[in-house]
Amino acid sequence: MAVGVFDLFSVGIGPSSSHTVGPMRAAAVFAGELKDAGVLDSVASLRVDLYGSLAATGRGHGTMTATLLGLEGYHPELILPEEVEERLATIAESGVLNLAGASGGGVELPYAVEDMVLHPLTVLPRHTNGMKFAVADAEGNTVHEATFFSVGGGFIVREGEEDAARQELEESKKELPLPFRTAAELLGRCASKGLGISDIMFINERASRSEEEIREGLLHIWSVMEACVETSLKREGVLPGGLRVRRRAPDWLERLLKEDKDRNDPKYWQEWVNLIALAVNEENASGGRVVTAPTNGAAGIIPAVLYYALNYAPGMDQASQADKDDVVVKFLLAAGAVGVLYKEQASISGAEVGCQGEVGSASSMAAAGLAEVMGGSPGQVENAAEIAMEHNLGLTCDPIGGLVQIPCIERNAIAAAKAINAAKMALWGDGTHRVSLDEVIVTMRETGKDMSDKYKETAMGGLAVNVVEC
C-alpha cells in the first residue's frame, strides 16, 4: 500500500523502531503464518538468525526480547508495557517460549535470548537489518522458514517479495487522488489545486479512510504522545541498560514549574520543548509506549515541536480546544507528507543512512508541520523542511553501548529546536530558495551510502568506541 500518515506515525514500544518494532512485527508475522498454515503442532525446534546491525546492537536495542514477544504472537501496536515485562520475565525464568500462543493455541518450546544466532559482521544483500526464522519437526525437517528485513520506522520487507512490494506500492499510489513522490510533484499538486500541503495529504488519506476516521486517528496519535510524556514525567531514577543514564525530565519539570508557574512565559519556550523531547525519549529508552515519528529513536522531535505549536504559536493563547485539535491534525498531515518524501526517495533507517535518516527526517517533518500551522505557503513549508534537513546532513548513528540513550535523547531536543528555527526562517522568506527539498533528500541518501558502516548503528565507531561505558 502507498505510504500514509498512519504508517509514519504508529504506536509501538521502545527503544527502536527498526531494531525493536520491526523485528517484533516480523516475528509475529512468521508466528501467524505457522498458525494459519496449520503446521504449529508439528514444530519441535526453532532457529533465529540476526544479521548486521540487528546483531551488532541488538542487545542494547531490545531486538532479541522483542523478537521473542513477536514469536509468541504479540504485535507492537497492541502490546502494553506491563505485558512486555510480564512475558519477558516468564520466558527468562522458565526458558520456555510459547510460540504463536499470545491468543491461545501455541506450542511451548525451550528457547531464550541466548539461543539466537548472531552475525554482526554479515550483512544480507537487501539491508543491514536482516533476520531469518526457521522451524523444524522432530526429525529435523524444515517446516517453515522466512527472511525479513527491518528497513526503518517499523516497516518490514520479506525476502523475495521486494519487487512485488514495490509494484504493489506503485499500483496503490495510482488509486490516490493526488499522488506524489517528490517535493516538486507535491508543490505542483498544491499549485494546480490551490491547496496547502496538509490538504493534499488529507485528500489522499481519504482514499482509504473517512474524514472522521482520519481526524480521530490523528488525535489519538497525539493523545498517545501526550500520555508518553505524562508517564515519563512520573518516573525517576536511571535508565536500564548499564550506562546509568539518569532520567532528567522529572527534575526539569519541577524546576520549570517553579520558574514558569503559569506555563505561559514565552522566555521559557525552549526549556519546555527540551523537556517534552527528553521525556519522550527517556520513555522510549526504557522500552515504554511511544509513537514512531517516523522512528522510535527520533520519537521526541515531533511531539516537542507540536507542543510548541499548541502553546507558543501566535494566537494559540486564545484558541479553543476545537481549534487546537485542528492544529494537531494539520500539523501531522503536513509532517506526514514530508515523511512520505523521505520514505519514497531515501531512507528513515539509521542502520542504512545514519541518524540523518532518523533525527534529520523527523526534524524536517516537524519544521514542515510547524510552518504549515503558522500559515506558511507550500513553498515556505517545503523550505522549512529543506532547512531542517540541510543542517542535519551527515549526522552519524553511534549509540554508546548500542543503547538508544547517548547521544539519542539529547539529540532529539537539539533537533526539535532546529526544526522550530527552520520554520521561523522559512516564514520570514517568501518561499523561494536556492536549494530544493528534493536535492537535500537525494544528498542525504547519497551521504548515507558513502558513510562508513561503523557510523550506522553498529556501535563500532564515534562516541560508541571513544566514550568509556562504565
ROMAR-571728 format. One record per atom (N, C-alpha, C): residue in one letter; x, y, z. Coordinates in pm, whole numbers, plus 32768, in hexadecimal, padded with zeros to 4 digits. Example, Ala and Ser with C-alpha at 12.3 -4.5 7.8 and 13.67 -1.06 7.14 Angstrom:
# residues 2
A85277DC7830C;A84CE7E3E830C;A85287EB6830C;S85057F1F82C4;S85577F9682CA;S850A80038313;
//
This chain:
# residues 470
M80547F888000;M800080008000;M8058807D8000;A802280E97FCA;A806881697FCA;A80818195805A;V80F781CF8072;V811A81FC80F8;V80BF82708120;G808282648193;G802882CD81C3;G805182FF824B;V8006835E827E;V8029839E82FC;V8025833B8370;F7FCB82D78368;F7FC1827783D6;F802A820983CE;D807382048360;D80E881AD8358;D815F81F0839A;L816982718388;L81D982BE83BF;L81C882D88454;F814B82E58481;F812D82FA850E;F80DF82818540;S81258221857C;S80E381AA85B0;S810C81948640;V80B2815A868D;V80CB8142871B;V811B80C1872C;G818280C7877D;G81D380518797;G821B805E881B;I827F800A882F;I82CD801188AA;I835E80308889;G83A6806988E9;G8431808C88D5;G848D801588E5;P850E802988CA;P854D80AB88AF;P856580CB881C;S854A806D87BF;S856F80878734;S8505805186D6;S84E280A18671;S84808072860F;S84BD800885B3;S8539801C8589;S85787FBC852E;S85AE7F428576;H85D57F5285F6;H86137EE3863E;H85B67EA186A3;T85477EE186C3;T84E77EA88722;T84607E8F86DF;V84247EFA86AB;V839F7EEF866E;V83A27E9585F2;G84017EAE8598;G84097E5F851D;G841D7DCB8537;P84837DA38587;P84957D1685A5;P841D7CD685E9;M83DC7D1F8645;M83657CE78685;M82F77CCF861D;R82E77D3185C4;R82827D26855C;R829F7CAF84FF;A831E7CA184D7;A83447C33847E;A832F7BAC84C2;A83587BA28540;A83487B25858A;A82B57B02859C;A82617B6785B3;A81D17B4F85C2;A81937B20853F;V81C37B5684CF;V81937B28844C;V81B87A968439;F82347A728459;F826279E8844B;F820E798A84A2;A81F879B2851F;A81A8795F857A;A8119794F8547;G80E279BC8511;G805B79B484DA;G805179588463;E80BB79548412;E80BD78FA839E;E80BC786883CA;L810478498434;L810577C08468;L807A77968494;K803677F184D4;K7FB077D48505;K7F4D77C68492;D7F5578248434;D7EF7782283C4;D7F0B77A9836B;A7F88777A835F;A7FA577078309;A7F857682834D;G7F65768683CD;G7F42760D8415;G7FB775B18432;V803175E98436;V80A97596844A;V80E475A784D5;L80A375F58528;L80DB761585AB;L80F3759885FF;D8097753985FB;D80A374C2864F;D811B746B862A;S814D747A85B1;S81BF74278586;S8246746885A5;V824574DF85DA;V82C1752785F6;V830274F08675;A838274CA8667;A83CC749686DA;A844474ED86FE;S84737541869F;S84E6759686BD;S84DE7618866E;L8525767C869E;L852277018663;L85B177358656;R85CB777B85E7;R864C77BD85D6;R8633784C85A8;V867A78A985E8;V8672793685C1;V8700796885A9;D871979A18533;D879979DD8511;D87867A7384FE;L87DC7AC2853E;L87D87B53852F;L885A7B8084EC;Y884E7BDC848D;Y88C07C06843D;Y88DB7C9D8449;G89597CC1842A;G897E7D4D841E;G89637D9D849C;S89237E0F8489;S890B7E6A84F8;S88B17E2E8563;L88537DD9853C;L87FC7D9A859F;L884E7D468601;A88B47D0385CD;A890A7CB28623;A896E7D08866F;A89A17D71862E;A8A097DC4866A;A89D77E1386E2;T895E7E4B86D8;T892A7E9F8745;T88A57E6C877A;G88857DF0875A;G88047DB98780;G87EA7DB38814;R88527D948862;R883C7D8988F3;R88137E0F892E;G88587E778908;G88367EFC893C;G87B27F318909;H878B7F058891;H87107F358853;H86967EDD8874;G86AA7E7388C0;G86397E1C88E2;G860A7DC58870;T86627DAC880E;T863A7D5E8799;T86177CCF87BE;M86697C8F8810;M86537C038831;M85D27BEF8880;T85BD7C4388E3;T85447C348934;T84C77C5688E3;A84D17CBC888C;A845F7CDF8837;A843E7C6C87D8;T84A57C2A87A5;T84907BB8874B;T84497B468794;L84707B2E8811;L842C7AC7885F;L83987AE6886E;L83797B63888B;L82EC7B8A889B;L82A07B7A8818;G82E07BA087A9;G82A07B8E8728;G82887AFC8709;L82E67AA68729;L82D57A178710;L826379DD8764;E82487A1B87D4;E81D579EF8823;E81517A2187E8;G815C7A7D8787;G80E47AAE8745;G80BA7B39876E;Y810E7B7F87B9;Y80EC7C0787E3;Y81167C6B8778;H80C47CD38766;H80DF7D3B8703;H81007DBE874B;P815F7E0A8716;P818C7E85875A;P811E7EED876C;E80BB7EEE8712;E80507F51871B;E7FF17F34878F;L7FEC7EB787BB;L7F877E90881D;L7FBD7E6E88A7;I80387E3D88AD;I806E7E11892D;I80877E888989;L806A7E778A08;L807D7EE08A6C;L81007EC98AB7;P813F7F348AEA;P81BF7F268B30;P81BA7EBE8BA0;E814A7EB88BEB;E81437E578C58;E813E7DC78C23;E81037DB48BAD;E81037D2F8B70;E81907D088B44;V81D97D6B8B11;V82647D528AE8;V82B47D1E8B5E;E82AC7D658BCD;E82F97D408C44;E82D07CB68C78;E824E7C9C8C7A;E821C7C1C8CAE;E824C7BA68C59;R823B7BB28BD4;R825F7B428B7D;R82F67B2B8B7B;L83447B958B76;L83D47B848B72;L840A7B488BF4;A83CE7B6E8C63;A83F77B348CE3;A83D77A9F8CE7;T83647A7B8CB2;T833C79EE8CAF;T8398799B8C56;I83B879D08BE0;I841179898B84;I849B79798BC1;A84CE79E38BFE;A855379DF8C3B;A855A797A8CAD;E84EE79748CFC;E84EB791B8D70;E84DA78898D47;S848478728CE4;S846377E88CBD;S84BA77B28C4C;G84F0780D8BF9;G853B77E18B84;G84E277A68B1A;V846077C48B20;V83FE778C8AC3;V83B777FB8A77;L83B077EC89F4;L8369784A899C;L82E6780B8971;N827A78568979;N81F77826894E;N81E0785388BE;L82157809885E;L8211783087D1;L8182784287A0;A816478BB876E;A80E078DE8737;A807178CC879E;G809278DC881E;G802F78C18885;G7FEF793A88C6;A800779B18891;A7FD17A2A88D0;A7F397A2788DB;S7EF979EF8875;S7E6579E98877;S7E33795B888F;G7E8B790688C3;G7E66787C88E0;G7E90781C8872;G7E9F779D8898;G7EBD77388834;G7F4C77338806;G7FA977658857;G80367765882F;G807C76E2884E;V80FB76DB882A;V814F76678846;V81C47693889C;E81D77651890C;E824376768966;E82C57634893A;L832E7688892E;L83B176588905;L841A768E8965;P8481763E8983;P84F0767389D2;P854076D5897C;Y85367756899B;Y857977BB8949;Y8584783C8998;A85F8787C898B;A860F78FB89D1;A866B7953897D;V868879CB89AF;V86DD7A2A8968;V876279EB8942;E879B799D899C;E881F79618986;E882279008910;D87AF78D188E6;D87A978718878;D87AD78B387EE;M87A0793687E8;M87A4797A8767;M8833797C8731;V883F796D86AD;V88C17969866C;V88DD79F38631;L894D7A30865A;L896D7AB88631;L89DC7ABB85C9;H89CA7B0E8562;H8A2C7B1E84F7;H8A467BB484E4;P8A8A7BF58543;P8A9C7C87853B;P8AEF7CB784C4;L8B467C628490;L8B9C7C8B8421;L8B677C5C839A;T8AF37C1E8399;T8AB87BEE831C;T8A3D7C4182F9;V8A427C808287;V89D27CD3825A;V89907C8F81E2;L89117C7281EC;L88C97C36817C;L88B97C9E810D;P88AC7C728090;P88AC7CCF801E;P88437D3F8024;R87CE7D238056;R87627D85804E;R87727DF980B0;H879C7DDB812C;H87A07E438193;H87F47E118208;T882F7E6D8252;T88837E4682C3;T88327E0D8337;N87B07E2A833D;N875B7DF483A8;N87137D778376;G87597D068372;G871E7C8B8341;G87057C2783B1;M869D7BD583A0;M867E7B6C8403;M86407AF583BD;K86677A7C83E8;K86337A0183AF;K85F079AF841C;F857C797783FC;F8534791F8457;F852478978413;A8533782D8461;A851D77A7842C;A84EE774B849C;V848D76F6847E;V8460769184DE;V84697608849D;A848475A384EF;A8492751B84BD;A843F74BC8512;D8422744584D8;D83D673E18523;D8436738A8574;A8400732285B3;A845072CD860B;A84C0728585C2;E84B0726E853F;E8517722A84EE;E857D728C84B7;G856B730C84D2;G85C9737084A2;G85A873A88419;N8535738683E4;N850B73BA8361;N84D374478370;T84FD74A18319;T84CD752B831F;T8439752F82FC;V83ED75698357;V835C75748344;V833975F782FF;H837D76608329;H836276E582EF;H83D9773F830C;E83FD779682AE;E846877F682C4;E844B78768278;A848578E282A6;A847079658265;A84DE79C4828F;T84FE7A1F8234;T85617A888250;T851E7B0F8240;F85337B6782A1;F84F97BED829F;F85677C5682AF;F85487CCE8284;F85A07D418298;F85507DAF82DD;S858B7DE88345;S854D7E59838A;S858B7ED88351;V853F7F208300;V85787F8A82AC;V8566801682E4;G854080208363;G853480A483A3;G84A480CA83C0;G848F810B8431;G840981398455;G83A780CB8475;G83D98051848D;G83827FE084A8;G83537F98842B;F83777FCB83B6;F83517F8B8338;F83A57F0C8325;I83667EA282F2;I83AF7E2782D5;I83957DFD8244;V83F97DB98209;V83EE7D858182;V841B7CF38184;R83D17C9E8143;R83F47C11813F;R84507BF480C9;E84B77BA380DF;E85127B7F8073;E84C67B388002;G84E57B617F89;G84A37B267F16;G84267B6D7EEB;E83F87BCB7F41;E837D7C137F21;E83977CA77F0D;E84187CCB7F00;E843A7D597EF2;E83FD7D957E73;D840C7D4F7E04;D83D77D837D85;D833F7D897D89;A83017D227DC2;A826F7D207DCC;A823E7D907E26;A828A7DAA7E93;A82647E177EEE;A826D7E9D7EA8;R82D87EAF7E5A;R82E77F2D7E11;R82787F3F7DAB;Q82557ED07D66;Q81EB7ED77D02;Q81657EF57D44;E814D7EB57DB7;E80D17ECF7E00;E80CA7F617E2C;L813E7F957E58;L814480217E81;L811F807C7E0D;E815A80627D99;E813F80B67D24;E80AD80AC7CFA;E807680337CFF;E7FE980217CD9;E7F8C80687D3A;S7FAC805E7DBC;S7F56809D7E20;S7F5C81357E16;K7FD0816A7DED;K7FDB81FA7DDD;K7F82822D7D6B;K7F6881D77D0A;K7F1181FE7C9C;K7E8182147CCB;E7E6181D77D3C;E7DD981E57D72;E7DC982677DC1;L7E3982A97DDE;L7E3283277E27;L7E0283967DCC;P7DAF83EF7DFF;P7D7F845F7DAD;P7DEF84BC7D80;L7E5184D47DDB;L7EBC85337DBE;L7F4384F77DE7;P7F7184907DA0;P7FF0844F7DC6;P806884A97DB0;F80D084937DFF;F814E84DD7DEF;F81BF84877E26;R823384957DEA;R82AA844F7E19;R831884B27E3F;T831685267DFF;T837C858C7E18;T833B860B7E4D;A838E86617E86;A835B86E17EB6;A832B87367E41;A836F872A7DCF;A834487767D59;A82B8874D7D2E;E829D86CA7D31;E8216869B7D0F;E81B186CA7D76;L81D786C77DF4;L817D86F47E5F;L815C87887E4F;L81C187DB7E35;L81A888697E21;L815588827DA4;G816A882D7D3F;G811988397CC6;G8086881E7CE1;R806C87BA7D34;R7FE2879B7D5C;R7FA588117DA6;C7FF3884B7E00;C7FC188BE7E4E;C7F9E89327DF1;A7FF6894C7D91;A7FE189BD7D36;A7F6889A77CDC;S7F59892D7CA8;S7EEB89137C4A;S7E6389117C8D;K7E6388EC7D0E;K7DE388E37D57;K7DCB89597DB3;G7E2F89AF7DC4;G7E218A207E1F;G7E1289F47EAF;L7E5A89887ED5;L7E4E894E7F5A;L7ED3894F7FA2;G7ECE893D8025;G7F4689318075;G7F7888A28077;I7FEF888C80AD;I802A880780B1;I7FD787A88107;S7FA687D98178;S7F52878281CD;S7ED1875C8186;D7E9C87B68133;D7E20879880E8;D7E3687278085;I7EA987298040;I7EC786C07FDF;I7ED186398026;M7F1586388098;M7F2485BC80E4;M7E9C858B8116;F7E4885E78140;F7DC485C48173;F7D6F85848105;I7D7385BD808F;I7D268587801E;I7D5584F97FFD;N7DD784E28000;N7E0B845C7FE4;N7DE483F98051;E7DE5842480CD;E7DBE83CC813B;E7D2B83A4812F;R7CDA83FB80F4;R7C4C83DC80E5;R7C32836B8084;A7C998341803A;A7C8982D17FDF;A7C77824E802B;S7CA2824B80A9;S7C9981D080F8;S7C5081E1817D;R7C31825D81A2;R7BEE82768222;R7B8B82E98213;S7B2882EC826A;S7ACB835B826A;S7B0C83D482AD;E7AD384498298;E7B0884C382D6;E7B0984B6836E;E7A9F847B83A3;E7A96846B8434;E7B02840B8467;E7B1B839F841E;E7B8183408446;E7C0D837E8443;I7C2583D083DD;I7CA8841383D4;I7CBC846F844B;R7C5884C08464;R7C62852084D2;R7C7184D98559;E7C1B84788572;E7C22842F85F1;E7CA683E485FF;G7CD583AC8590;G7D5383628594;G7DC983BB85B5;L7DCE8431857B;L7E3C848C8595;L7E3584C68622;L7DBE84E28651;L7DB0851286DB;L7DD584A4873E;H7DBB84278719;H7DE583B7876E;H7E7D83AF8773;I7EBC83C08700;I7F4F83C086FD;I7F86842A875A;W7F4D84A28755;W7F7A850E87AE;W7F6084EA8840;S7EF084AA885D;S7ED2848688E7;S7F378420891D;V7F6583C588C6;V7FCB836488F1;V805083AC890A;M806F840D88B5;M80E8845D88CB;M80E184A58952;E806E84E0896E;E805C852889EE;E806684C88A64;A802884538A55;A802C83EF8AC1;A80B983BE8AD9;C810783B48A6F;C8193838C8A7B;C81DF83F08AD1;V81C884718AB8;V820984DA8B07;V81DE84D28B99;E815D84C58BAF;E812884C08C38;E8162844A8C86;T816983D78C44;T81A183608C86;T823383748CA8;S827D83AB8C4A;S830C83C18C5E;S832984218CD0;L82D684888CDC;L82EC84EE8D43;L82D384B98DD0;K829584448DDA;K827B84088E5D;K82E883A48E84;R833F83858E26;R83A983238E42;R8429836C8E6F;E8471832E8ECA;E84F083668EF7;E855A82FA8EF6;G85D2831F8F19;G863E82BD8F1F;G869082BB8EA0;V86CA82478E81;V8721823A8E0D;V86E081E08DA4;L870A81F48D28;L86D681A48CBA;L8718811A8CB9;P86D280B48C8A;P870C802E8C87;P877980238C1D;G87CF7FBE8C2B;G88317FA48BC4;G88C17FA88BF1;G88DD7FE18C67;G89657FDD8C9B;G89B3805E8C91;L898580BF8C41;L89CD813E8C37;L89B181998CAE;R894881778CF8;R891E81C68D6C;R890282578D47;V88BD82688CD9;V889182ED8CAF;V881A83178D04;R882683878D47;R87BE83B48DA3;R874C83F68D55;R86D283D58D7D;R865D84198D45;R865E84AB8D73;R865685068D14;R865B85948D36;R85D285D88D30;A8577859F8CE2;A84F785E48CCA;A84AA86068D4A;P849D85AA8DAB;P845185CD8E24;P848D86458E70;D851286498E7B;D855486B98EC0;D8543873B8E72;W854B87308DEE;W853987A78D9A;W84AC87DF8DAA;L844B87868DB0;L83C087B28DC2;L83B087FD8E45;E83E887C58EAF;E83DD88058F32;E841888928F30;R848C889F8EF2;R84CC89238EEB;R847A89828E94;L844A89518E23;L83FC89A78DC9;L837D89DB8E0B;L833C89848E55;L82C089AD8E97;L82D98A158F03;K83528A178F38;K83758A7F8F9A;K83948B038F56;E83D78AFD8EE4;E84018B778EA0;E83968BAE8E41;D83478B558E06;D82DE8B7E8DA8;D82598B488DDC;K822B8B818E4A;K81BA8B4C8E95;K813B8B3E8E40;D81218B9D8DE9;D80A78B998D97;D80BC8B528D11;R81348B248CF8;R81568ADA8C7D;R81368B298BFE;N81458BAB8C07;N81278BFD8B8F;N818B8C6C8B77;D81FC8C6C8BC0;D82628CD18BAA;D82B18CAB8B2C;P82AA8CFC8AC3;P82EC8CD78A45;P83838CC68A4F;K83C08CFF8AB6;K84528CF28ABF;K847C8C638AE2;Y841B8C118B0C;Y843A8B878B30;Y84128B238AC3;W83F18B538A4C;W83BF8AF589E6;W84238A8689C9;Q84A48AA889C2;Q85058A41899E;Q851689DA8A0E;E850A8A068A8A;E851589A88AFA;E84A289438AF7;W842889728AD3;W83B689178AC9;W83C688B88A53;V83F788EB89E5;V840F88978970;V8477882C8991;N84E3885689D3;N854987F689FD;N850E878B8A58;L84BB87B78AB5;L847F875B8B15;L842C86F08ACE;I83D7871A8A70;I838086BB8A29;I83D5865689DD;A843A86868997;A8490862C8949;A84D985CA89A4;L851085FB8A11;L855885A38A6E;L84FA853D8AAC;A848385688AD3;A8424850E8B13;A83FE849B8AB6;V83DF84BC8A3A;V83B8845489DA;V842A83F189C6;N84A3842389B6;N851083C88996;N8547837E8A0F;E853083B48A86;E855083668AFD;E84ED82F38B0C;E8472830C8AEB;E840E82A18AEF;E842C82388A84;N845482678A0F;N8479820B89A3;N84EF81B489CD;A855481F48A0B;A85CD81AB8A33;A85AF81408A9A;S854381508AE5;S851F80ED8B4B;S84C080838B15;G84A680888A93;G844E80248A56;G83BC80428A67;G839B80C18A81;G831080E88A95;G82C280F88A14;R824681228A20;R81EB813189AF;R820181B9896E;V822281BA88EE;V823F823588A6;V81FD8230881C;V8206829F87D6;V81D982A6874B;V825382B486F1;T8263825D8691;T82CF826E862F;T82B382ED85E2;A8317834585DA;A82FC83C9859E;A837684028558;P83A783CB84EA;P8376835084AC;P83B982D384E2;T841982E38541;T845B82718580;T845682828616;N8479821A865F;N847C822486F1;N84F182788721;G8564826786E1;G85D982B3870A;G85C8834986FB;A8569837286A6;A854D84018690;A84C1842686C0;A848B83D6871B;A83FE83E48741;A83DC8464878B;G844084A887C5;G8421851E8817;G841885A187CD;I844685A48750;I845186238708;I83C8865B86E1;I8377860C86A0;I82F5863C8673;I8299865E86E9;P8291860B8753;P8240863587C6;P826F86B88803;A82F286CD8809;A832787488845;A830487C387F1;V831187B6876D;V82F288278715;V825C883F870E;L820E87D58712;L817C87E68714;L815188278797;Y819388068805;Y8179884A8885;Y819388DF8876;Y820189018834;Y821F898F881C;Y81B089D087CB;A8182898B8763;A811989C4870D;A809A89E0875C;L8078898587B7;L7FFB89918802;L800589F78874;N807C8A18889E;N808B8A6F8913;N80CE8AF588F8;Y811A8AFF888A;Y81668B7A8874;Y81528BB987EB;A810E8B748791;A80F38BB0870E;A80928C258722;P809B8C8D86CF;P80448D0186DD;P7FAF8CDC86DE;G7F668D12873E;G7ED68CFC8746;G7EAD8C818793;M7F0A8C2A87B7;M7EE28BAE87F9;M7EB68BC48889;D7EDD8C3488C5;D7EB28C4E894D;D7E1C8C678956;Q7DDF8C8C88E3;Q7D4F8CA488E0;Q7D038C348899;A7D488BC98871;A7D0A8B5F8820;A7CB28B048874;S7C448ADA8839;S7BED8A78887B;S7C2789EC8869;Q7BEB898B88AF;Q7C1C890188A0;Q7C0888D08812;A7B9988F887D4;A7B8088CF874A;A7BEA890986EC;D7C1189858706;D7C7A89C386B6;D7CFF897A86C8;K7D1B89538744;K7D97890B875F;K7D978882871D;D7D248842871C;D7D1987C086D7;D7D3487D18642;D7D03883E860A;D7D1E885A857C;D7DB3886A8562;V7DF888AC85BF;V7E8888BF85B2;V7ECF883785B3;V7EA787E0860F;V7EE5875B8619;V7ED687108595;V7E5C870E8560;V7E4086C584E4;V7E9186FF846F;K7E8E87838463;K7ED487C583F5;K7F6B87B08400;F7FA187BC8478;F803087AB848F;F805C871E8466;L801686B98497;L803F862F847C;L802F860A83E9;L7FCA864183A7;L7FB886268318;L802B866282C7;A805086DD82E6;A80BF871D829D;A814286D682BA;A815986B48339;A81D2866A835C;A81D585E38317;G816085A28311;G8156852182CF;G81758529823A;A8149859381FA;A816485A5816B;A81FA85AB8151;V824385F381A6;V82D485FB8198;V8314857481B9;G82DC852E821B;G830E84A9823C;G8303844881C7;V82998454817A;V828884028102;V82FC841880A2;L832784938093;L839484B38037;L8415846D8060;Y8432846B80E2;Y84AA84278111;Y849E83908101;K8429835B811E;K841582CB8111;K841C829F807F;E83E982F18025;E83E682CF7F97;E846E82E17F55;Q84B6834C7F75;Q852F836D7F2D;Q85B183447F72;A85AC832E7FF3;A86288312803C;A861082A480A2;S862082C38122;S860F8260818C;S85FC82A78210;I85B48265826C;I85A7829882F4;I85E982368356;S864381E48322;S8687817F8372;S871381AE8399;G872D81B6841A;G87B281DC8449;G881C81778422;A87F680F88419;A8854809183F1;A88768098835D;E882680DF8311;E883D80E98281;E8881816C825B;V885781DC8297;V888E825F8270;V88BF82B382E5;G88C78278835C;G88F182C583D1;G887D8312840F;C889B835D8477;C883283A384C1;C87F484148471;Q883484408406;Q87F584A483B0;Q87708470837A;G876383EC836B;G86E783B1833A;G867C83A983A4;E86A283AE8423;E864183A8848F;E8627843384C9;V868884668512;V867884EA854E;V866D855684E3;G86BA85498478;G86B385AB840C;G862A85AF83CB;S85F4853983AC;S856F8532836F;S8504856983CC;A850E8543844C;A84AA857284AD;A84B0860984BD;S8528864184C0;S853686D284CC;S84FB87188452;S851386E083DE;S84DD87178362;S844587108360;M840F869F838A;M837E868F8390;M833F86F083F3;A837F86FF8467;A834C875984CE;A834F87EA849F;A83BA8810845B;A83C388988427;A835388B483C4;A833688528370;A82C98862830F;A824388708356;G822C881B83BB;G81AE88228404;G819B88A98447;L820688DC8485;L81FC895D84CA;L81E589CF8467;A822F89CE83F9;A821C8A388395;A818E8A35835D;E815889BD834C;E80D089AF8317;E806989EE8375;V807089CC83F7;V800A89FF8453;V801F8A928476;M80968AC68457;M80AE8B55846E;M80908BA783F1;G804B8B6A8392;G801A8BB4831E;G80778BB882A7;G80DB8B6282A4;G81398B628236;G80FC8B3581B2;S812E8B6D8146;S81058B4080C1;S81498ABA80A5;P811B8A6E8041;P815F89F0801F;P81F58A038009;G821C8A707FC7;G82A98A897FB1;G82F58AA08033;Q82B78AE68091;Q82F88AFF8112;Q83018A7F8165;V82998A2C815D;V829A89AD81A6;V830889538170;E8313894C80EC;E837E88FB80AD;E8406893280D3;N841389B680D7;N849089F680FE;N84B589D4818E;A845289D381E7;A846B89B28274;A84A189248281;A846388C98236;A8491883D8239;A851E88318202;E853B887C819B;E85C08879815D;E862B88AF81BB;I860E891F81FD;I8670895A8258;I869188F882C9;A862A88BB8302;A864088608373;A869887EA834B;M867D87AE82D7;M86D0873C82AF;M875B87678282;E876487D88240;E87E78805820F;E884C880D8281;H881C883082F8;H887688418369;H887587C883C7;N884687588390;N885886D683D2;N88A286758378;L88CB86A28301;L8913864B82A4;L8992861582E4;G89AB859682CF;G8A2485578302;G8A1D852A8392;L89A9853A83D1;L899B8515845E;L89AB847E846E;T8A0B845584C1;T8A2983C884D2;T89D18388853D;C89CA83048539;C898382B7859F;C89EA826385E8;D8A168291865C;D8A81824E86A5;D8A5D82408739;P89F181F98757;P89C081F087E2;P8A2181A6883D;I8A3D81E188AF;I8A9681A38910;I8A548126894A;G8A9C80B88946;G8A67803B897B;G89F680018928;G89E2803788B0;G897280088860;G88EB802C889A;L88EA808A88F8;L886D80B4893A;L8839813688FD;V87B6814488FA;V877A81BD88C1;V87728227892E;Q87E88251895E;Q87EF82AE89CE;Q8851832189B3;I88D08300899F;I893583658981;I896D834888F7;P896183A8889A;P8933843388A6;P889F84488886;C885583DB8878;C87CF83E2883D;C876C843C8886;I876A8436890B;I870584818956;I871985188946;E879185488960;E87AB85D78950;E879D860288BE;R87C285A98863;R87BD85CA87D5;R872F85ED87AA;N86CB85AF87E6;N864085CF87C6;N861E865E87EE;A864D86888863;A863287118891;A867587778836;I86F2875C8811;I873B87B787B9;I86F587C08731;A86CA874E86FC;A8689874C8678;A8601878F867B;A85BC878A86ED;A853B87CF86F8;A854F886686EE;A85B688998733;A85D48928872A;A85FC894F869C;K864788F78658;K866B891085CD;K85EF891C8576;A858F88C4858E;A851488C4853E;A84C889478550;I84BF897585CB;I847889F385E8;I84BF8A6785A4;N85438A6A85AD;N858F8AD5856E;N85818ACF84D6;A85848A56849E;A85758A46840D;A84EF8A7C83DE;A84848A5E8429;A84008A8F8404;A83FB8B27840A;K84368B608473;K84358BF28481;K84848C348410;M84F68BFA83EE;M85468C328381;M84F98C2D82FD;A84B78BBD82E5;A846B8BAE8268;A83F78C118262;L83B68C2782D4;L83438C8182D7;L836C8D1382C6;W83E88D3282DE;W84198DBA82C7;W84438DCE8236;G84448D6181E9;G845F8D6A815B;G83DD8D65810C;D83EA8D638089;D83728D618035;D835C8CD87FF3;G83A68C738020;G83968BED7FE8;G83F98BCA7F7C;T843C8C2F7F44;T84A28C127EDF;T85288BFC7F23;H85748B9A7EF2;H85F58B7C7F2F;H864C8B327ECC;R86CD8B327EE7;R872E8AFF7E86;R87318A667E81;V87258A247EF4;V872D89927EFD;V86A189587F14;S867C88F87EC4;S85F688BD7ED2;S85F8884B7F36;L858488297F6B;L857787B87FC6;L859F87377F81;D857887277F04;D859D86AD7EBA;D8635869E7EB2;E867B870B7E99;E870D87057E8F;E874B86DD7F14;V8711870D7F80;V874586EB8004;V872986588024;I86B486287FFF;I8692859C8019;I86F0853E7FCD;V8708855D7F4E;V8766850C7EFF;V87F185117F3B;T881985877F69;T889D85967FA9;T88A585438027;M883C85438076;M883984F180EF;M8849845E80CD;R880284318066;R880A83A4803D;R889883818011;E88D583D67FBF;E895C83BC7F8E;E89C483C37FFD;T89B08422805A;T8A0B842D80CD;T8A0483AE8121;G898C83798131;G897A82FD817C;G89C28288813B;K89BC828280B7;K8A0282168070;K8A9982208082;D8ACC829B8082;D8B5C82B1808F;D8B8E82A2811E;M8B3682AF817E;M8B5C82AC820B;M8B9282238232;S8BFD8220827D;S8C3681A382AE;S8BCF81588302;D8BCD80D482F6;D8B6E80838342;D8B7E809383D9;K8BF780B98405;K8C0A80C58496;K8BBD813C84D0;Y8B8B81938479;Y8B3A820484A7;Y8AA581F0848A;K8A7E8173846E;K89F28159844D;K89B980EC84A8;E89A681118526;E896280BF8589;E89A38037859F;T8A27803585A0;T8A6F7FBA85BC;T8ABD7FC1863F;A8AC48038867A;A8B0F804F86F7;A8BA2802C86E5;M8BD7803E866C;M8C63801F8650;M8CB7809B8631;G8C7D81138641;G8CC7818D8627;G8C8D82028673;G8CD38274866B;G8CA182EE86A8;G8C9982E7873F;L8C3183218777;L8C1E83218809;L8C1B82948841;A8BE7823787F4;A8BD781AF8824;A8C5B816E884E;V8CCA8199880E;V8D4B815E8831;V8DA681C0887B;N8D88823F8875;N8DE082A388B3;N8DB582CA8940;V8D3F82A08969;V8D0E82BD89F1;V8D0D823D8A41;V8D4E823E8AB4;V8D5081C98B0A;V8CC581B68B45;E8C90813C8B3B;E8C0681248B64;E8BF381268BFB;C8C5480F38C45;C8C4080E88CD6;C8C6F81658D1F;
//
